[in-house]
Amino acid sequence: MPILKLTAKLTDGEGNPLSGKTIEFYKSTDGVNFTLIATKTTDTNGVAEATDEVTSYGTYYYRARFPGDETHEASEATVSYTYSFDWEQVVQMFMQWLPWILLIMLIVLMVSLLAAALG
Protein backbone atom coordinates (compact mmCIF):
# COMPACT_ATOMS: atom_id res chain seq x y z
CA MET A 1 0.00 0.00 0.00
CA PRO A 2 1.32 3.46 -0.83
CA ILE A 3 2.62 5.92 1.73
CA LEU A 4 1.92 9.47 0.65
CA LYS A 5 4.17 12.40 1.48
CA LEU A 6 2.10 15.50 2.11
CA THR A 7 3.93 18.81 1.71
CA ALA A 8 2.63 22.30 2.47
CA LYS A 9 4.49 25.55 1.84
CA LEU A 10 3.39 28.64 3.72
CA THR A 11 4.34 32.09 2.44
CA ASP A 12 3.25 35.65 3.10
CA GLY A 13 1.61 37.94 0.55
CA GLU A 14 4.99 38.71 -1.06
CA GLY A 15 5.95 35.04 -1.37
CA ASN A 16 8.37 35.03 1.58
CA PRO A 17 8.42 31.75 3.55
CA LEU A 18 6.88 31.75 7.02
CA SER A 19 8.84 29.60 9.45
CA GLY A 20 7.77 28.30 12.86
CA LYS A 21 4.07 28.27 11.93
CA THR A 22 1.63 25.45 12.67
CA ILE A 23 0.16 23.49 9.77
CA GLU A 24 -2.67 21.02 10.37
CA PHE A 25 -3.01 18.08 7.96
CA TYR A 26 -6.43 16.49 7.51
CA LYS A 27 -7.78 13.47 5.63
CA SER A 28 -11.25 12.67 4.28
CA THR A 29 -12.85 9.94 2.20
CA ASP A 30 -15.85 12.03 1.14
CA GLY A 31 -14.33 15.49 0.73
CA VAL A 32 -16.66 16.88 3.40
CA ASN A 33 -15.80 15.34 6.76
CA PHE A 34 -12.09 15.73 7.55
CA THR A 35 -10.08 14.14 10.36
CA LEU A 36 -6.87 15.62 11.71
CA ILE A 37 -3.94 13.27 10.94
CA ALA A 38 -0.92 15.43 11.87
CA THR A 39 0.14 18.81 13.17
CA LYS A 40 3.54 20.03 11.97
CA THR A 41 5.64 23.20 12.14
CA THR A 42 7.04 24.95 9.07
CA ASP A 43 10.81 24.99 8.63
CA THR A 44 12.96 27.95 7.54
CA ASN A 45 11.67 27.48 3.98
CA GLY A 46 8.05 27.65 5.13
CA VAL A 47 7.60 23.91 4.47
CA ALA A 48 5.82 21.39 6.66
CA GLU A 49 5.56 17.68 5.80
CA ALA A 50 3.47 14.76 6.95
CA THR A 51 2.88 11.22 5.69
CA ASP A 52 -0.18 9.03 5.38
CA GLU A 53 -0.49 5.37 4.45
CA VAL A 54 -3.37 4.51 2.13
CA THR A 55 -4.68 1.09 3.15
CA SER A 56 -7.55 0.52 0.72
CA TYR A 57 -8.68 1.51 -2.77
CA GLY A 58 -10.63 4.71 -3.19
CA THR A 59 -10.37 8.48 -3.40
CA TYR A 60 -8.88 10.38 -0.51
CA TYR A 61 -8.91 14.11 0.14
CA TYR A 62 -6.12 15.87 2.00
CA ARG A 63 -6.21 19.35 3.43
CA ALA A 64 -3.34 21.44 4.77
CA ARG A 65 -4.59 24.25 6.99
CA PHE A 66 -2.83 27.20 8.56
CA PRO A 67 -5.14 28.39 11.37
CA GLY A 68 -3.78 31.93 11.22
CA ASP A 69 -2.04 33.98 13.87
CA GLU A 70 -1.85 37.56 15.11
CA THR A 71 -0.30 38.82 11.84
CA HIS A 72 -1.50 36.37 9.17
CA GLU A 73 -4.96 35.20 8.15
CA ALA A 74 -5.92 31.54 8.07
CA SER A 75 -5.51 29.67 4.80
CA GLU A 76 -5.93 26.15 3.49
CA ALA A 77 -5.52 24.00 0.40
CA THR A 78 -7.20 20.69 -0.48
CA VAL A 79 -6.07 18.01 -2.93
CA SER A 80 -7.31 14.54 -3.84
CA TYR A 81 -5.58 11.22 -4.45
CA THR A 82 -7.18 8.16 -6.00
CA TYR A 83 -5.73 4.73 -5.28
CA SER A 84 -7.10 2.18 -7.75
CA PHE A 85 -6.37 -1.40 -8.68
CA ASP A 86 -3.70 -1.52 -11.38
CA TRP A 87 -4.61 -4.30 -13.84
CA GLU A 88 -1.65 -3.38 -16.03
CA GLN A 89 0.73 -4.22 -13.20
CA VAL A 90 -1.02 -7.57 -12.59
CA VAL A 91 -0.74 -8.50 -16.28
CA GLN A 92 2.92 -7.45 -16.32
CA MET A 93 3.69 -9.65 -13.29
CA PHE A 94 1.80 -12.57 -14.84
CA MET A 95 3.79 -12.22 -18.06
CA GLN A 96 7.03 -12.28 -16.09
CA TRP A 97 6.01 -15.51 -14.36
CA LEU A 98 4.40 -17.17 -17.40
CA PRO A 99 7.56 -18.98 -18.64
CA TRP A 100 8.07 -20.51 -15.18
CA ILE A 101 4.43 -21.54 -14.91
CA LEU A 102 4.59 -23.20 -18.32
CA LEU A 103 7.83 -24.97 -17.42
CA ILE A 104 6.32 -26.36 -14.20
CA MET A 105 3.21 -27.48 -16.08
CA LEU A 106 5.39 -29.22 -18.68
CA ILE A 107 7.39 -31.03 -15.98
CA VAL A 108 4.19 -32.15 -14.23
CA LEU A 109 2.80 -33.40 -17.55
CA MET A 110 6.00 -35.31 -18.34
CA VAL A 111 6.11 -36.92 -14.89
CA SER A 112 2.42 -37.89 -15.21
CA LEU A 113 2.98 -39.45 -18.66
CA LEU A 114 6.06 -41.30 -17.44
CA ALA A 115 4.22 -42.62 -14.40
CA ALA A 116 1.31 -43.78 -16.61
CA ALA A 117 3.70 -45.51 -19.02
CA LEU A 118 5.55 -47.30 -16.26
CA GLY A 119 2.56 -48.13 -14.15
N, CA, C and O atoms as a GROMACS GRO file, in nm:
protein
  476
    1MET      N    1   0.084  -0.118   0.000
    1MET     CA    2   0.000   0.000   0.000
    1MET      C    3   0.088   0.125   0.000
    1MET      O    4   0.193   0.127   0.065
    2PRO      N    5   0.047   0.227  -0.072
    2PRO     CA    6   0.132   0.346  -0.083
    2PRO      C    7   0.134   0.431   0.044
    2PRO      O    8   0.035   0.440   0.117
    3ILE      N    9   0.248   0.492   0.067
    3ILE     CA   10   0.262   0.592   0.173
    3ILE      C   11   0.280   0.726   0.103
    3ILE      O   12   0.375   0.746   0.026
    4LEU      N   13   0.190   0.816   0.130
    4LEU     CA   14   0.192   0.947   0.065
    4LEU      C   15   0.269   1.048   0.150
    4LEU      O   16   0.257   1.050   0.272
    5LYS      N   17   0.347   1.130   0.082
    5LYS     CA   18   0.417   1.240   0.148
    5LYS      C   19   0.338   1.367   0.119
    5LYS      O   20   0.323   1.407   0.004
    6LEU      N   21   0.289   1.428   0.223
    6LEU     CA   22   0.210   1.550   0.211
    6LEU      C   23   0.300   1.669   0.244
    6LEU      O   24   0.365   1.672   0.348
    7THR      N   25   0.305   1.766   0.154
    7THR     CA   26   0.393   1.881   0.171
    7THR      C   27   0.312   2.009   0.157
    7THR      O   28   0.235   2.026   0.062
    8ALA      N   29   0.329   2.100   0.253
    8ALA     CA   30   0.263   2.230   0.247
    8ALA      C   31   0.371   2.337   0.257
    8ALA      O   32   0.464   2.326   0.337
    9LYS      N   33   0.357   2.441   0.176
    9LYS     CA   34   0.449   2.555   0.184
    9LYS      C   35   0.369   2.680   0.217
    9LYS      O   36   0.273   2.715   0.148
   10LEU      N   37   0.409   2.746   0.324
   10LEU     CA   38   0.339   2.864   0.372
   10LEU      C   39   0.424   2.988   0.345
   10LEU      O   40   0.540   2.996   0.386
   11THR      N   41   0.364   3.084   0.274
   11THR     CA   42   0.434   3.209   0.244
   11THR      C   43   0.342   3.328   0.277
   11THR      O   44   0.221   3.313   0.292
   12ASP      N   45   0.404   3.444   0.288
   12ASP     CA   46   0.325   3.565   0.310
   12ASP      C   47   0.277   3.620   0.175
   12ASP      O   48   0.298   3.556   0.072
   13GLY      N   49   0.215   3.734   0.176
   13GLY     CA   50   0.161   3.794   0.055
   13GLY      C   51   0.265   3.826  -0.051
   13GLY      O   52   0.232   3.837  -0.169
   14GLU      N   53   0.391   3.842  -0.011
   14GLU     CA   54   0.499   3.871  -0.106
   14GLU      C   55   0.574   3.745  -0.148
   14GLU      O   56   0.670   3.752  -0.224
   15GLY      N   57   0.529   3.630  -0.100
   15GLY     CA   58   0.595   3.504  -0.137
   15GLY      C   59   0.710   3.465  -0.046
   15GLY      O   60   0.782   3.370  -0.077
   16ASN      N   61   0.729   3.537   0.064
   16ASN     CA   62   0.837   3.503   0.158
   16ASN      C   63   0.793   3.387   0.248
   16ASN      O   64   0.680   3.388   0.297
   17PRO      N   65   0.880   3.289   0.271
   17PRO     CA   66   0.842   3.174   0.355
   17PRO      C   67   0.817   3.215   0.499
   17PRO      O   68   0.885   3.303   0.554
   18LEU      N   69   0.719   3.151   0.560
   18LEU     CA   70   0.688   3.175   0.702
   18LEU      C   71   0.732   3.053   0.781
   18LEU      O   72   0.677   2.944   0.766
   19SER      N   73   0.832   3.071   0.865
   19SER     CA   74   0.884   2.960   0.945
   19SER      C   75   0.824   2.960   1.086
   19SER      O   76   0.778   3.063   1.135
   20GLY      N   77   0.826   2.843   1.149
   20GLY     CA   78   0.777   2.830   1.286
   20GLY      C   79   0.626   2.839   1.299
   20GLY      O   80   0.576   2.865   1.409
   21LYS      N   81   0.553   2.819   1.190
   21LYS     CA   82   0.407   2.827   1.193
   21LYS      C   83   0.345   2.687   1.192
   21LYS      O   84   0.401   2.594   1.134
   22THR      N   85   0.232   2.674   1.256
   22THR     CA   86   0.163   2.545   1.266
   22THR      C   87   0.080   2.517   1.142
   22THR      O   88   0.004   2.602   1.096
   23ILE      N   89   0.098   2.397   1.089
   23ILE     CA   90   0.016   2.349   0.977
   23ILE      C   91  -0.057   2.223   1.024
   23ILE      O   92   0.005   2.131   1.079
   24GLU      N   93  -0.186   2.219   1.002
   24GLU     CA   94  -0.267   2.102   1.037
   24GLU      C   95  -0.296   2.025   0.909
   24GLU      O   96  -0.340   2.083   0.810
   25PHE      N   97  -0.273   1.894   0.910
   25PHE     CA   98  -0.301   1.808   0.796
   25PHE      C   99  -0.423   1.724   0.828
   25PHE      O  100  -0.432   1.661   0.933
   26TYR      N  101  -0.518   1.722   0.734
   26TYR     CA  102  -0.643   1.649   0.750
   26TYR      C  103  -0.663   1.550   0.636
   26TYR      O  104  -0.606   1.564   0.528
   27LYS      N  105  -0.746   1.449   0.663
   27LYS     CA  106  -0.778   1.347   0.563
   27LYS      C  107  -0.930   1.323   0.563
   27LYS      O  108  -0.996   1.329   0.666
   28SER      N  109  -0.982   1.295   0.442
   28SER     CA  110  -1.125   1.267   0.428
   28SER      C  111  -1.145   1.164   0.317
   28SER      O  112  -1.065   1.157   0.223
   29THR      N  113  -1.250   1.086   0.328
   29THR     CA  114  -1.286   0.994   0.220
   29THR      C  115  -1.404   1.044   0.139
   29THR      O  116  -1.437   0.988   0.034
   30ASP      N  117  -1.470   1.150   0.188
   30ASP     CA  118  -1.585   1.203   0.114
   30ASP      C  119  -1.569   1.348   0.071
   30ASP      O  120  -1.655   1.403   0.003
   31GLY      N  121  -1.457   1.411   0.110
   31GLY     CA  122  -1.433   1.549   0.073
   31GLY      C  123  -1.510   1.650   0.156
   31GLY      O  124  -1.502   1.770   0.132
   32VAL      N  125  -1.586   1.600   0.255
   32VAL     CA  126  -1.666   1.688   0.340
   32VAL      C  127  -1.623   1.679   0.486
   32VAL      O  128  -1.597   1.781   0.551
   33ASN      N  129  -1.616   1.558   0.536
   33ASN     CA  130  -1.580   1.534   0.676
   33ASN      C  131  -1.431   1.499   0.686
   33ASN      O  132  -1.388   1.394   0.640
   34PHE      N  133  -1.353   1.589   0.745
   34PHE     CA  134  -1.209   1.573   0.755
   34PHE      C  135  -1.167   1.538   0.897
   34PHE      O  136  -1.226   1.585   0.994
   35THR      N  137  -1.064   1.454   0.908
   35THR     CA  138  -1.008   1.414   1.036
   35THR      C  139  -0.862   1.458   1.042
   35THR      O  140  -0.786   1.437   0.947
   36LEU      N  141  -0.824   1.518   1.153
   36LEU     CA  142  -0.686   1.562   1.171
   36LEU      C  143  -0.595   1.440   1.177
   36LEU      O  144  -0.618   1.348   1.255
   37ILE      N  145  -0.488   1.439   1.093
   37ILE     CA  146  -0.394   1.327   1.094
   37ILE      C  147  -0.255   1.368   1.142
   37ILE      O  148  -0.176   1.283   1.181
   38ALA      N  149  -0.223   1.498   1.139
   38ALA     CA  150  -0.092   1.543   1.187
   38ALA      C  151  -0.093   1.694   1.205
   38ALA      O  152  -0.165   1.767   1.137
   39THR      N  153  -0.011   1.739   1.298
   39THR     CA  154   0.014   1.881   1.317
   39THR      C  155   0.165   1.900   1.310
   39THR      O  156   0.238   1.839   1.388
   40LYS      N  157   0.211   1.983   1.218
   40LYS     CA  158   0.354   2.003   1.197
   40LYS      C  159   0.387   2.152   1.199
   40LYS      O  160   0.298   2.236   1.190
   41THR      N  161   0.515   2.182   1.212
   41THR     CA  162   0.564   2.320   1.214
   41THR      C  163   0.648   2.346   1.090
   41THR      O  164   0.731   2.264   1.052
   42THR      N  165   0.628   2.461   1.028
   42THR     CA  166   0.704   2.495   0.907
   42THR      C  167   0.852   2.519   0.941
   42THR      O  168   0.886   2.570   1.047
   43ASP      N  169   0.937   2.479   0.846
   43ASP     CA  170   1.081   2.499   0.863
   43ASP      C  171   1.120   2.637   0.811
   43ASP      O  172   1.033   2.720   0.783
   44THR      N  173   1.249   2.663   0.798
   44THR     CA  174   1.296   2.795   0.754
   44THR      C  175   1.254   2.828   0.611
   44THR      O  176   1.256   2.945   0.571
   45ASN      N  177   1.216   2.726   0.534
   45ASN     CA  178   1.167   2.748   0.398
   45ASN      C  179   1.015   2.759   0.392
   45ASN      O  180   0.957   2.769   0.284
   46GLY      N  181   0.951   2.757   0.508
   46GLY     CA  182   0.805   2.765   0.514
   46GLY      C  183   0.737   2.633   0.481
   46GLY      O  184   0.617   2.630   0.452
   47VAL      N  185   0.813   2.522   0.486
   47VAL     CA  186   0.760   2.391   0.447
   47VAL      C  187   0.732   2.306   0.570
   47VAL      O  188   0.811   2.300   0.664
   48ALA      N  189   0.618   2.239   0.565
   48ALA     CA  190   0.582   2.138   0.666
   48ALA      C  191   0.544   2.011   0.591
   48ALA      O  192   0.480   2.017   0.486
   49GLU      N  193   0.584   1.896   0.646
   49GLU     CA  194   0.556   1.768   0.580
   49GLU      C  195   0.494   1.669   0.676
   49GLU      O  196   0.522   1.668   0.796
   50ALA      N  197   0.408   1.585   0.620
   50ALA     CA  198   0.347   1.476   0.695
   50ALA      C  199   0.335   1.357   0.599
   50ALA      O  200   0.349   1.373   0.478
   51THR      N  201   0.309   1.240   0.653
   51THR     CA  202   0.288   1.122   0.570
   51THR      C  203   0.157   1.056   0.608
   51THR      O  204   0.107   1.072   0.719
   52ASP      N  205   0.103   0.980   0.512
   52ASP     CA  206  -0.018   0.903   0.538
   52ASP      C  207  -0.014   0.776   0.454
   52ASP      O  208   0.017   0.780   0.336
   53GLU      N  209  -0.045   0.664   0.517
   53GLU     CA  210  -0.049   0.537   0.445
   53GLU      C  211  -0.192   0.510   0.399
   53GLU      O  212  -0.285   0.510   0.480
   54VAL      N  213  -0.207   0.486   0.270
   54VAL     CA  214  -0.337   0.451   0.213
   54VAL      C  215  -0.350   0.300   0.222
   54VAL      O  216  -0.266   0.227   0.170
   55THR      N  217  -0.455   0.253   0.288
   55THR     CA  218  -0.468   0.109   0.315
   55THR      C  219  -0.577   0.040   0.234
   55THR      O  220  -0.592  -0.082   0.242
   56SER      N  221  -0.653   0.115   0.156
   56SER     CA  222  -0.755   0.052   0.072
   56SER      C  223  -0.780   0.140  -0.051
   56SER      O  224  -0.746   0.258  -0.053
   57TYR      N  225  -0.840   0.079  -0.152
   57TYR     CA  226  -0.868   0.151  -0.276
   57TYR      C  227  -0.975   0.256  -0.254
   57TYR      O  228  -1.065   0.239  -0.172
   58GLY      N  229  -0.963   0.366  -0.328
   58GLY     CA  230  -1.063   0.471  -0.318
   58GLY      C  231  -1.000   0.608  -0.340
   58GLY      O  232  -0.880   0.620  -0.366
   59THR      N  233  -1.083   0.710  -0.328
   59THR     CA  234  -1.037   0.848  -0.340
   59THR      C  235  -1.026   0.909  -0.201
   59THR      O  236  -1.116   0.896  -0.118
   60TYR      N  237  -0.915   0.974  -0.179
   60TYR     CA  238  -0.888   1.038  -0.051
   60TYR      C  239  -0.864   1.187  -0.074
   60TYR      O  240  -0.808   1.227  -0.176
   61TYR      N  241  -0.908   1.266   0.021
   61TYR     CA  242  -0.891   1.411   0.014
   61TYR      C  243  -0.802   1.453   0.129
   61TYR      O  244  -0.820   1.410   0.243
   62TYR      N  245  -0.705   1.539   0.098
   62TYR     CA  246  -0.612   1.587   0.200
   62TYR      C  247  -0.618   1.739   0.204
   62TYR      O  248  -0.626   1.806   0.101
   63ARG      N  249  -0.616   1.790   0.325
   63ARG     CA  250  -0.621   1.935   0.343
   63ARG      C  251  -0.505   1.976   0.434
   63ARG      O  252  -0.481   1.915   0.538
   64ALA      N  253  -0.435   2.081   0.393
   64ALA     CA  254  -0.334   2.144   0.477
   64ALA      C  255  -0.393   2.278   0.518
   64ALA      O  256  -0.437   2.356   0.434
   65ARG      N  257  -0.394   2.304   0.649
   65ARG     CA  258  -0.459   2.426   0.699
   65ARG      C  259  -0.366   2.501   0.793
   65ARG      O  260  -0.310   2.444   0.888
   66PHE      N  261  -0.351   2.628   0.765
   66PHE     CA  262  -0.283   2.720   0.856
   66PHE      C  263  -0.393   2.795   0.931
   66PHE      O  264  -0.471   2.868   0.869
   67PRO      N  265  -0.402   2.778   1.064
   67PRO     CA  266  -0.514   2.839   1.137
   67PRO      C  267  -0.507   2.990   1.152
   67PRO      O  268  -0.600   3.053   1.202
   68GLY      N  269  -0.395   3.048   1.108
   68GLY     CA  270  -0.378   3.193   1.122
   68GLY      C  271  -0.310   3.227   1.254
   68GLY      O  272  -0.302   3.144   1.345
   69ASP      N  273  -0.263   3.348   1.262
   69ASP     CA  274  -0.204   3.398   1.387
   69ASP      C  275  -0.230   3.547   1.396
   69ASP      O  276  -0.312   3.602   1.322
   70GLU      N  277  -0.159   3.614   1.487
   70GLU     CA  278  -0.185   3.756   1.511
   70GLU      C  279  -0.150   3.846   1.392
   70GLU      O  280  -0.198   3.959   1.385
   71THR      N  281  -0.068   3.798   1.298
   71THR     CA  282  -0.030   3.882   1.184
   71THR      C  283  -0.070   3.825   1.048
   71THR      O  284  -0.059   3.894   0.947
   72HIS      N  285  -0.116   3.700   1.044
   72HIS     CA  286  -0.150   3.637   0.917
   72HIS      C  287  -0.287   3.569   0.926
   72HIS      O  288  -0.321   3.505   1.026
   73GLU      N  289  -0.364   3.584   0.819
   73GLU     CA  290  -0.496   3.520   0.814
   73GLU      C  291  -0.484   3.370   0.793
   73GLU      O  292  -0.381   3.321   0.744
   74ALA      N  293  -0.588   3.298   0.829
   74ALA     CA  294  -0.592   3.154   0.807
   74ALA      C  295  -0.597   3.125   0.656
   74ALA      O  296  -0.649   3.204   0.578
   75SER      N  297  -0.543   3.010   0.619
   75SER     CA  298  -0.551   2.967   0.480
   75SER      C  299  -0.547   2.815   0.477
   75SER      O  300  -0.504   2.750   0.572
   76GLU      N  301  -0.593   2.760   0.364
   76GLU     CA  302  -0.593   2.615   0.349
   76GLU      C  303  -0.592   2.577   0.202
   76GLU      O  304  -0.629   2.657   0.115
   77ALA      N  305  -0.551   2.454   0.176
   77ALA     CA  306  -0.552   2.400   0.040
   77ALA      C  307  -0.593   2.254   0.051
   77ALA      O  308  -0.556   2.184   0.145
   78THR      N  309  -0.670   2.208  -0.047
   78THR     CA  310  -0.720   2.069  -0.048
   78THR      C  311  -0.683   2.005  -0.181
   78THR      O  312  -0.695   2.066  -0.287
   79VAL      N  313  -0.638   1.880  -0.174
   79VAL     CA  314  -0.606   1.801  -0.293
   79VAL      C  315  -0.670   1.663  -0.278
   79VAL      O  316  -0.711   1.624  -0.169
   80SER      N  317  -0.678   1.590  -0.390
   80SER     CA  318  -0.731   1.454  -0.384
   80SER      C  319  -0.630   1.356  -0.442
   80SER      O  320  -0.546   1.391  -0.523
   81TYR      N  321  -0.642   1.231  -0.397
   81TYR     CA  322  -0.558   1.122  -0.445
   81TYR      C  323  -0.646   0.999  -0.460
   81TYR      O  324  -0.717   0.962  -0.367
   82THR      N  325  -0.640   0.937  -0.577
   82THR     CA  326  -0.718   0.816  -0.600
   82THR      C  327  -0.624   0.697  -0.612
   82THR      O  328  -0.533   0.694  -0.694
   83TYR      N  329  -0.649   0.598  -0.526
   83TYR     CA  330  -0.573   0.473  -0.528
   83TYR      C  331  -0.664   0.366  -0.588
   83TYR      O  332  -0.765   0.329  -0.528
   84SER      N  333  -0.626   0.316  -0.707
   84SER     CA  334  -0.710   0.218  -0.774
   84SER      C  335  -0.629   0.094  -0.810
   84SER      O  336  -0.506   0.098  -0.816
   85PHE      N  337  -0.700  -0.014  -0.833
   85PHE     CA  338  -0.637  -0.140  -0.868
   85PHE      C  339  -0.572  -0.126  -1.005
   85PHE      O  340  -0.634  -0.076  -1.098
   86ASP      N  341  -0.448  -0.169  -1.015
   86ASP     CA  342  -0.370  -0.152  -1.138
   86ASP      C  343  -0.363  -0.285  -1.214
   86ASP      O  344  -0.273  -0.366  -1.190
   87TRP      N  345  -0.458  -0.307  -1.306
   87TRP     CA  346  -0.461  -0.430  -1.384
   87TRP      C  347  -0.337  -0.444  -1.471
   87TRP      O  348  -0.290  -0.556  -1.495
   88GLU      N  349  -0.283  -0.334  -1.518
   88GLU     CA  350  -0.165  -0.338  -1.603
   88GLU      C  351  -0.047  -0.400  -1.528
   88GLU      O  352   0.031  -0.477  -1.584
   89GLN      N  353  -0.034  -0.366  -1.400
   89GLN     CA  354   0.073  -0.422  -1.320
   89GLN      C  355   0.053  -0.572  -1.297
   89GLN      O  356   0.149  -0.648  -1.297
   90VAL      N  357  -0.072  -0.615  -1.278
   90VAL     CA  358  -0.102  -0.757  -1.259
   90VAL      C  359  -0.066  -0.835  -1.386
   90VAL      O  360  -0.004  -0.941  -1.378
   91VAL      N  361  -0.105  -0.783  -1.501
   91VAL     CA  362  -0.074  -0.850  -1.628
   91VAL      C  363   0.077  -0.856  -1.648
   91VAL      O  364   0.129  -0.958  -1.693
   92GLN      N  365   0.146  -0.749  -1.617
   92GLN     CA  366   0.292  -0.745  -1.632
   92GLN      C  367   0.358  -0.851  -1.542
   92GLN      O  368   0.450  -0.919  -1.587
   93MET      N  369   0.313  -0.864  -1.418
   93MET     CA  370   0.368  -0.965  -1.329
   93MET      C  371   0.340  -1.106  -1.381
   93MET      O  372   0.426  -1.193  -1.377
   94PHE      N  373   0.216  -1.126  -1.430
   94PHE     CA  374   0.180  -1.257  -1.484
   94PHE      C  375   0.269  -1.292  -1.603
   94PHE      O  376   0.314  -1.406  -1.614
   95MET      N  377   0.294  -1.197  -1.689
   95MET     CA  378   0.379  -1.222  -1.806
   95MET      C  379   0.523  -1.255  -1.765
   95MET      O  380   0.590  -1.334  -1.832
   96GLN      N  381   0.569  -1.197  -1.658
   96GLN     CA  382   0.703  -1.228  -1.609
   96GLN      C  383   0.710  -1.371  -1.557
   96GLN      O  384   0.812  -1.438  -1.574
   97TRP      N  385   0.603  -1.418  -1.495
   97TRP     CA  386   0.601  -1.551  -1.436
   97TRP      C  387   0.555  -1.659  -1.534
   97TRP      O  388   0.574  -1.777  -1.507
   98LEU      N  389   0.497  -1.621  -1.645
   98LEU     CA  390   0.440  -1.716  -1.740
   98LEU      C  391   0.540  -1.823  -1.785
   98LEU      O  392   0.502  -1.940  -1.786
   99PRO      N  393   0.663  -1.791  -1.823
   99PRO     CA  394   0.756  -1.898  -1.864
   99PRO      C  395   0.778  -2.003  -1.753
   99PRO      O  396   0.787  -2.122  -1.781
  100TRP      N  397   0.787  -1.958  -1.629
  100TRP     CA  398   0.807  -2.051  -1.518
  100TRP      C  399   0.683  -2.137  -1.496
  100TRP      O  400   0.694  -2.256  -1.468
  101ILE      N  401   0.568  -2.077  -1.507
  101ILE     CA  402   0.443  -2.154  -1.491
  101ILE      C  403   0.433  -2.261  -1.599
  101ILE      O  404   0.399  -2.375  -1.570
  102LEU      N  405   0.463  -2.223  -1.723
  102LEU     CA  406   0.459  -2.320  -1.832
  102LEU      C  407   0.561  -2.431  -1.814
  102LEU      O  408   0.532  -2.547  -1.843
  103LEU      N  409   0.680  -2.397  -1.766
  103LEU     CA  410   0.783  -2.497  -1.742
  103LEU      C  411   0.739  -2.596  -1.634
  103LEU      O  412   0.757  -2.717  -1.650
  104ILE      N  413   0.681  -2.547  -1.527
  104ILE     CA  414   0.632  -2.636  -1.420
  104ILE      C  415   0.521  -2.725  -1.472
  104ILE      O  416   0.516  -2.845  -1.442
  105MET      N  417   0.430  -2.667  -1.551
  105MET     CA  418   0.321  -2.748  -1.608
  105MET      C  419   0.376  -2.857  -1.699
  105MET      O  420   0.326  -2.970  -1.698
  106LEU      N  421   0.478  -2.825  -1.778
  106LEU     CA  422   0.539  -2.922  -1.868
  106LEU      C  423   0.605  -3.035  -1.789
  106LEU      O  424   0.591  -3.152  -1.825
  107ILE      N  425   0.675  -3.001  -1.682
  107ILE     CA  426   0.739  -3.104  -1.598
  107ILE      C  427   0.634  -3.194  -1.534
  107ILE      O  428   0.650  -3.316  -1.532
  108VAL      N  429   0.527  -3.135  -1.483
  108VAL     CA  430   0.419  -3.215  -1.423
  108VAL      C  431   0.358  -3.308  -1.527
  108VAL      O  432   0.331  -3.424  -1.498
  109LEU      N  433   0.336  -3.258  -1.648
  109LEU     CA  434   0.279  -3.340  -1.755
  109LEU      C  435   0.374  -3.456  -1.789
  109LEU      O  436   0.330  -3.570  -1.805
  110MET      N  437   0.502  -3.426  -1.800
  110MET     CA  438   0.600  -3.531  -1.834
  110MET      C  439   0.608  -3.637  -1.725
  110MET      O  440   0.614  -3.757  -1.755
  111VAL      N  441   0.607  -3.596  -1.600
  111VAL     CA  442   0.611  -3.692  -1.489
  111VAL      C  443   0.483  -3.776  -1.489
  111VAL      O  444   0.489  -3.897  -1.465
  112SER      N  445   0.369  -3.715  -1.516
  112SER     CA  446   0.242  -3.789  -1.521
  112SER      C  447   0.242  -3.891  -1.636
  112SER      O  448   0.199  -4.005  -1.616
  113LEU      N  449   0.290  -3.852  -1.753
  113LEU     CA  450   0.298  -3.945  -1.866
  113LEU      C  451   0.396  -4.059  -1.839
  113LEU      O  452   0.370  -4.174  -1.875
  114LEU      N  453   0.508  -4.027  -1.777
  114LEU     CA  454   0.606  -4.130  -1.744
  114LEU      C  455   0.551  -4.227  -1.642
  114LEU      O  456   0.571  -4.348  -1.654
  115ALA      N  457   0.482  -4.176  -1.542
  115ALA     CA  458   0.422  -4.262  -1.440
  115ALA      C  459   0.314  -4.351  -1.501
  115ALA      O  460   0.302  -4.468  -1.463
  116ALA      N  461   0.236  -4.298  -1.595
  116ALA     CA  462   0.131  -4.378  -1.661
  116ALA      C  463   0.193  -4.486  -1.749
  116ALA      O  464   0.141  -4.597  -1.758
  117ALA      N  465   0.304  -4.453  -1.815
  117ALA     CA  466   0.370  -4.551  -1.902
  117ALA      C  467   0.435  -4.662  -1.823
  117ALA      O  468   0.438  -4.777  -1.868
  118LEU      N  469   0.487  -4.630  -1.707
  118LEU     CA  470   0.555  -4.730  -1.626
  118LEU      C  471   0.458  -4.808  -1.535
  118LEU      O  472   0.489  -4.918  -1.490
  119GLY      N  473   0.347  -4.751  -1.510
  119GLY     CA  474   0.256  -4.813  -1.415
  119GLY      C  475   0.155  -4.898  -1.477
  119GLY      O  476   0.072  -4.956  -1.407
   0.00000   0.00000   0.00000
